[in-house]
Amino acid sequence: MEGRRHFEAIIVGGGIAGASLAYFLAERGMTDVMLFEREEQPGYHASGRSAATLVELDPIPSLRDLKVQSAGFLRNPPPGFTEYQLLDRAGILIVFQEPIWGAVHMMLPLLEAQGIAVEPLSPRQVADRIPVLEQQYFDGAVFLPDDGHIDVHELLWSYLRHANRRGVRRRCGVEVTGVRVESGRCRGVLTNVGEFDARWVINAAGAWVGKIAAMAGAAPIRFTPYRRTVVTFGAPDDLDVRGWPLVANEARGLYFKPESSGLLASPMDEDPADPCDAQPSDLVVAETIERVKQLAPPLVPACGPLRPTGCWWSGRIQRSKDSFGSRVRAVAASRPAPPLVRSQRTCCWKAAPRASMPRCWRRRAP
Ligand SMILES: Cc1cc2nc3c(=O)[nH]c(=O)nc-3n(C[C@H](O)[C@H](O)[C@H](O)COP(=O)(O)OP(=O)(O)OC[C@H]3O[C@@H](n4cnc5c(N)ncnc54)[C@H](O)[C@@H]3O)c2cc1C
């Protein structure tokens, strides 16, 4: 099998984009497909390190449409796709301040018409659900009860497993180093293990899409990868956070949600950088904790250095130059490495991408 050098389609990249494409091509009968992943395992970069949440609320209508359609798959995957639940409907709670809150409130009927379950909440109702939030930073909130945490590991591997069952091949540790173009069409790829022909070459290289596109001489659409950081830390002993939704304050740049037995937080940072195995900055980690301290002060004592229960991931977000404001597009992430890293208020260690972790490590504590 490894001796074959010609395929109908070659997919470059084994993150969630490449894996899902392999699956849907195979489901539609295109099975003469090879997926090349440069790392030793799929999902090593952005897909293994995302905050793994489904949030259908999006100000961009076309993206909202895509999210609504994806949500249907996550809530009700095809029979036999997985024996596990892909979406934990823990909900998403987004707080807003005026004047944005007024605008969001007016949008609610539109969202409902699109099939998005959405409930407006008063500050008092928010406080009943998430008592740690400082009320001066919001005038209202929306709760999306049918959204929540995605089991990215299960999703990624189910895509790959079913694609493989139908005949799609996958090779990890193979880097695409060039794209062969003839008469204006991609005809194959060069790799560290030789050359391969294909009728179609599909670029699903995450933060590296711009590099692959340049290899093919494609129109120079500028893509900029951005790093995003996630910090995890222990929850206070007297707070049971396990049933909490993801809580976001976009204006103040913070979201947090339950993760294992603690919490995960992100300052929604977007620092432009070349695509690489992204590493978090101590400064951003410290900034995250400062924001938690400002917006949800009771959570902070648990971040102290005596509670080294946390780890972080950082990744790269990628969007095209003319893309919308602060939406996540694609990412790469930090290398799994064992040493402890101490940074300001939190004691962290680097963690392997979650999509590569055995299921039993990733399950939330009962
Ligand atoms: C901290 C963080 C939080 C996020 N939170 C969310 C969230 O809550 N919800 C959400 O929907 N999204 C979230 N995202 C975004 C989401 O993770 C990404 O949009 C998604 O994972 C991108 O998948 P991808 O397959 O395009 O990229 P990747 O997962 O990065 O996959 C691309 C793959 O291509 C491979 N590759 C690159 N170049 C080559 C080459 N030359 N040859 C062979 N292989 C190559 C790479 O090794 C990589 O494995 C988050 C991202 C980050 C960083």
The ligand as an SDF file (V2000), in Angstrom:
LIG
                    3D

 53 58  0  0  0  0  0  0  0  0999 V2000
   -6.3670   28.0180   22.2230 C   0  0  0  0  0  0  0  0  0  0  0  0
   -7.3780   27.7420   21.1330 C   0  0  0  0  0  0  0  0  0  0  0  0
   -8.7150   27.6190   21.4370 C   0  0  0  0  0  0  0  0  0  0  0  0
   -9.6520   27.3340   20.4280 C   0  0  0  0  0  0  0  0  0  0  0  0
  -10.9540   27.1480   20.7900 N   0  0  0  0  0  0  0  0  0  0  0  0
  -11.8630   26.7980   19.8690 C   0  0  0  0  0  0  0  0  0  0  0  0
  -13.2110   26.5200   20.2530 C   0  0  0  0  0  0  0  0  0  0  0  0
  -13.5630   26.5830   21.4270 O   0  0  0  0  0  0  0  0  0  0  0  0
  -14.0960   26.1570   19.2910 N   0  0  0  0  0  0  0  0  0  0  0  0
  -13.7120   26.0410   17.9850 C   0  0  0  0  0  0  0  0  0  0  0  0
  -14.5710   25.6980   17.1470 O   0  0  0  0  0  0  0  0  0  0  0  0
  -12.4520   26.2960   17.5980 N   0  0  0  0  0  0  0  0  0  0  0  0
  -11.5200   26.6590   18.5090 C   0  0  0  0  0  0  0  0  0  0  0  0
  -10.2360   26.9060   18.1360 N   0  0  0  0  0  0  0  0  0  0  0  0
   -9.9230   26.8360   16.7070 C   0  0  0  0  0  0  0  0  0  0  0  0
   -9.8000   25.3900   16.2410 C   0  0  0  0  0  0  0  0  0  0  0  0
   -8.9310   24.6760   17.1040 O   0  0  0  0  0  0  0  0  0  0  0  0
   -9.2280   25.4030   14.8230 C   0  0  0  0  0  0  0  0  0  0  0  0
  -10.0400   26.1900   13.9890 O   0  0  0  0  0  0  0  0  0  0  0  0
   -9.1430   24.0140   14.2050 C   0  0  0  0  0  0  0  0  0  0  0  0
   -8.5870   23.0780   15.0970 O   0  0  0  0  0  0  0  0  0  0  0  0
   -8.2980   24.0950   12.9410 C   0  0  0  0  0  0  0  0  0  0  0  0
   -8.1450   22.8090   12.4260 O   0  0  0  0  0  0  0  0  0  0  0  0
   -7.2210   22.5680   11.1870 P   0  0  0  0  0  0  0  0  0  0  0  0
   -7.3460   21.1340   10.8180 O   0  0  0  0  0  0  0  0  0  0  0  0
   -7.5020   23.5960   10.1610 O   0  0  0  0  0  0  0  0  0  0  0  0
   -5.7320   22.9000   11.7160 O   0  0  0  0  0  0  0  0  0  0  0  0
   -4.7030   21.9850   12.5530 P   0  0  0  0  0  0  0  0  0  0  0  0
   -5.3640   21.2240   13.6260 O   0  0  0  0  0  0  0  0  0  0  0  0
   -3.5780   22.8630   12.9410 O   0  0  0  0  0  0  0  0  0  0  0  0
   -4.2240   20.9270   11.4840 O   0  0  0  0  0  0  0  0  0  0  0  0
   -3.3820   21.2580   10.4150 C   0  0  0  0  0  0  0  0  0  0  0  0
   -2.4190   20.1080   10.2520 C   0  0  0  0  0  0  0  0  0  0  0  0
   -1.6960   20.2690    9.0460 O   0  0  0  0  0  0  0  0  0  0  0  0
   -0.4080   19.7260    9.2500 C   0  0  0  0  0  0  0  0  0  0  0  0
    0.5240   20.2480    8.2640 N   0  0  0  0  0  0  0  0  0  0  0  0
    0.8740   21.5510    8.1240 C   0  0  0  0  0  0  0  0  0  0  0  0
    1.7590   21.6700    7.1170 N   0  0  0  0  0  0  0  0  0  0  0  0
    1.9630   20.4250    6.6160 C   0  0  0  0  0  0  0  0  0  0  0  0
    2.7880   19.9060    5.5750 C   0  0  0  0  0  0  0  0  0  0  0  0
    3.5720   20.6990    4.8460 N   0  0  0  0  0  0  0  0  0  0  0  0
    2.7440   18.5650    5.3410 N   0  0  0  0  0  0  0  0  0  0  0  0
    1.9410   17.7540    6.0560 C   0  0  0  0  0  0  0  0  0  0  0  0
    1.1510   18.2020    7.0760 N   0  0  0  0  0  0  0  0  0  0  0  0
    1.1670   19.5200    7.3380 C   0  0  0  0  0  0  0  0  0  0  0  0
   -0.0610   20.1680   10.6680 C   0  0  0  0  0  0  0  0  0  0  0  0
    0.9460   19.3600   11.2400 O   0  0  0  0  0  0  0  0  0  0  0  0
   -1.4000   20.0380   11.3700 C   0  0  0  0  0  0  0  0  0  0  0  0
   -1.5420   18.8070   12.0570 O   0  0  0  0  0  0  0  0  0  0  0  0
   -9.2570   27.1930   19.1040 C   0  0  0  0  0  0  0  0  0  0  0  0
   -7.9080   27.3270   18.7910 C   0  0  0  0  0  0  0  0  0  0  0  0
   -6.9710   27.5930   19.7850 C   0  0  0  0  0  0  0  0  0  0  0  0
   -5.4970   27.6930   19.4470 C   0  0  0  0  0  0  0  0  0  0  0  0
  1  2  1  0
  2  3  1  0
  2 52  2  0
  3  4  2  0
  4  5  1  0
  4 50  1  0
  5  6  2  0
  6  7  1  0
  6 13  1  0
  7  8  2  0
  7  9  1  0
  9 10  1  0
 10 11  2  0
 10 12  1  0
 12 13  2  0
 13 14  1  0
 14 15  1  0
 14 50  1  0
 15 16  1  0
 16 17  1  0
 16 18  1  0
 18 19  1  0
 18 20  1  0
 20 21  1  0
 20 22  1  0
 22 23  1  0
 23 24  1  0
 24 25  2  0
 24 26  1  0
 24 27  1  0
 27 28  1  0
 28 29  2  0
 28 30  1  0
 28 31  1  0
 31 32  1  0
 32 33  1  0
 33 34  1  0
 33 48  1  0
 34 35  1  0
 35 36  1  0
 35 46  1  0
 36 37  1  0
 36 45  1  0
 37 38  2  0
 38 39  1  0
 39 40  1  0
 39 45  2  0
 40 41  1  0
 40 42  2  0
 42 43  1  0
 43 44  2  0
 44 45  1  0
 46 47  1  0
 46 48  1  0
 48 49  1  0
 50 51  2  0
 51 52  1  0
 52 53  1  0
M  END
$$$$
